[in-house]
């Protein structure tokens, strides 16, 4: 079983596809609309 760091953001069309989470979040962290870093 794969464990993911939540939340996982992806388009609905890929809802049933396998995710290989190789990173967490965004290193830039300055977008005003981004939900990665509350």
C-alpha positions as a LaTeX table, in Angstrom:
\begin{tabular}{lrrr}
\hline
Residue & $x$ (\AA) & $y$ (\AA) & $z$ (\AA) \\
\hline
Unk1 & 0.00 & 0.00 & 0.00 \\
Unk2 & 1.23 & 3.47 & $-0.90$ \\
Unk3 & 0.99 & 6.26 & 1.64 \\
Unk4 & 0.72 & 9.81 & 0.35 \\
Unk5 & 1.41 & 13.14 & 2.01 \\
Unk6 & $-1.92$ & 14.97 & 1.83 \\
Unk7 & $-3.31$ & 16.94 & 0.07 \\
Unk8 & $-2.68$ & 15.40 & $-3.35$ \\
Unk9 & $-3.49$ & 17.78 & $-6.22$ \\
Unk10 & $-4.30$ & 16.35 & $-9.65$ \\
Unk11 & $-6.92$ & 16.82 & $-12.37$ \\
Unk12 & $-10.17$ & 14.80 & $-12.16$ \\
Unk13 & $-9.33$ & 13.01 & $-15.42$ \\
Unk14 & $-6.39$ & 11.36 & $-13.61$ \\
Unk15 & $-8.43$ & 10.44 & $-10.52$ \\
Unk16 & $-7.94$ & 6.68 & $-10.88$ \\
Unk17 & $-4.34$ & 6.73 & $-12.09$ \\
Unk18 & $-1.34$ & 5.66 & $-10.02$ \\
Unk19 & 0.62 & 8.44 & $-8.31$ \\
Unk20 & 4.32 & 8.15 & $-7.58$ \\
Unk21 & 4.90 & 11.01 & $-5.16$ \\
Unk22 & 8.56 & 11.98 & $-5.58$ \\
Unk23 & 8.37 & 15.40 & $-3.94$ \\
Unk24 & 6.16 & 17.31 & $-1.54$ \\
Unk25 & 4.98 & 20.83 & $-2.19$ \\
Unk26 & 6.65 & 23.56 & $-4.17$ \\
Unk27 & 10.13 & 24.93 & $-3.58$ \\
Unk28 & 9.17 & 28.42 & $-4.81$ \\
Unk29 & 6.23 & 28.87 & $-2.37$ \\
Unk30 & 5.29 & 32.40 & $-3.53$ \\
Unk31 & 2.14 & 31.97 & $-5.66$ \\
Unk32 & $-0.80$ & 33.81 & $-4.08$ \\
Unk33 & $-3.30$ & 31.20 & $-5.37$ \\
Unk34 & $-1.35$ & 28.09 & $-4.34$ \\
Unk35 & $-2.86$ & 25.67 & $-1.78$ \\
Unk36 & 0.36 & 23.70 & $-1.18$ \\
Unk37 & 1.56 & 25.90 & 1.67 \\
Unk38 & $-1.30$ & 27.35 & 3.73 \\
\hline
\end{tabular}
